[in-house]
């Protein structure tokens, strides 16, 4: 889905979990030991969640600057193209206290007719953006009563915005709100990434 395309949100597909796991295994093999973790993230990784039918995968690395040289060729062989986006949204209220460089990433996408569409986010292991992607997923998995409300928001949003860039821009503050509650849940439960 190109940034200027109208977003489409579809009902949850129970097959997403197995497809996401298979995709992560394929990427683990292709990327080798530089990929410290390969995780299915985003809405397709949450049971019952409506989503754009595009898999989000996060690859955690020790050295973000080295990722393009290490990953360009194996990802190209799987149909991925590197995109120019090299920074994530910094949640509201954290801009003044966190270094924007800590929210850096590298990003590839795949939109080929013979394979599942994927957004591949490469982030530094231990960075706040790596942590937030996992926390957001795990909080939603642990809080199924929140899934219908977030899904409804996404359906309504997709129906009124002109393109996926606008969709992401409007959705970011809602994710920021969820992150506040998710951080409280993490503190209360002792949640840790990759625990």
N, C-alpha and C positions, 0 to 999 in steps of 0.2 A: 504494500500500500504506500503510494507516494505521499509526500507531505501535503500536496495540494489536492488529494482525493478526498471525497466525502467519507467519513468514518462509518463503518458498519459494525454494529454490535449484534452478536447472535447468542442464542441460548447455550448454556453449558453443554458440552459434548463429553460424556463419560470416557470416550477414547483419548481425550487430551492427555490424561495422566500417563498412559502407556506410551503414547507417541512421544511425549516429552522425555520420558525416561530413556527411550531408545535413541532419541536425538542427542541427549547428554552423553550416552555411552559412545555413540559414533564420534562426537566431538572430542571426548576424552582420548580416544584412540588416535584420532587425527592430529591433535595438538600436542600430545606427549606430556612429559613431566613439567613443562613450563606452565601448564594449566593445573594449578594447585587444587582448584575445585571447579566443577562444572555443574551448575544448578539450574533447574527449571524454575523460573520465577514468573511474576506477572499473573494476570487474571486466569490464563489457561492452566495455571498450576494450583488453583484453588477449587476444591470440590463445590459444585453447584453454582459457580460464578459465571455470569454472562461475560462475554469478551469479544474483542475483535479477534477473528480466527487467525491469529498470528502468534507463534510461540515466542516468548521472551526467554532467553538463556543468558545466564551470567557466568563468565569465566573469570576466576580470581587468579591473579598473578603476583609475583613478588616484584617485578620490574615492569611498570606500565610502559615506559619509554621503549623497552625492547620488544614489546608485543607485536607491533606491525612487522618487523623483520622476521620474527619467529612464526607469525600466524598468517601473513598474507598468502603465501603459496598453498599451505594445506587448506585454508578456507576457500580460496579461489577454486581449488579442485572439487570442492563440495558446492560450488555455485554462489559463494558469498562475495559481496563487493564491499570494500571499505568505504565508509561514509565520512563526511567532514566533521561530524558532531564529536567534540572532544571534551564536553563538560556536561554534567548533570545539573538540573535545577537544585539550588540550595534552598532548603525549607525556610519559610518565613520565620524570622526571629533568630536564625542561626548565622545570617550573613555577617553580622558584626563580630561574632566570636570564633568563626572558623575560617581557615585559609581556603579560598576558592580552589586552590590547587589540589586540596584534598578531595574535591568533587570531580576531578578529571577522570576521563574514561577514553577508551577507543571503541569504535562502533562499526560493526559490519551488518549487512542485511542480505537476505536471500529472498528473491521473488522469481523463481523459475517454475515453469509449468509442471515439471516432473518431480517436485519435492515440496515438502511443507514450507510455508513462508515463516521466516525467522528473523527476529531482531536479536543480534548477539552483542551483548554489552561486556566489554572487558574492563575490569576495575582492579585496583590494587587491593590485595588481601589486607584486611584490617582497616580499610578506609571507611569513612562514614557513609559513602554512597553504596559500597558493597554491603555494609551492615543493614542499611535502610531497606534495600531490595529484599533481603532475607527476612527482616523483621516484619515488613508489610505483608509478605506472603504467609509467614508463620502465624501472625496475629489473626489474619482472616481465617486461616485453617482452624485455629483454636477458638474462633468466635463465629460460628456458623450463623448465629442470629443477625450478624451484621451484613452477611452476604446479600440478602435480598435488597436491602436499602442501597448498598453501593452499586449493585447491578441496576437497580431502577434509575439511579442517578446517571449511570453510563448510557442507558437506553435513551433517556430524555436528552442528555447532552448531545449524543450522536445525531439525534433528530433535528437539532436546531443550529448546529455549527456548520460552516461551509467546508471545512477541511480538517485533516488530522493534526496540523500544527495548532490550529485554534482549539481543537479538542484537548490536546496535551496542555496548552496554556491555561485553559479553564479548569482542567482536572487537577493541576498541580496544587492549588490551595486546599482542595479537598483532601488530597494525599497528605498535605502538611497537617491538617486537622487529625486525620487518622493516625499519623505518626506520633502525635502527642499522647494519644490514648494507648497506642501500641508500646511506646516507651515506658509508660506506667505499668502496663502488663508485663513487660520484660523485667522491670525492677522487682515486681511482686513475685514473679514465677522463677526468677533466676535464668531466664532465657539467654542463650549465647549463640552466635552464629556457628554453624557447623558442629553443634554440640551433639 
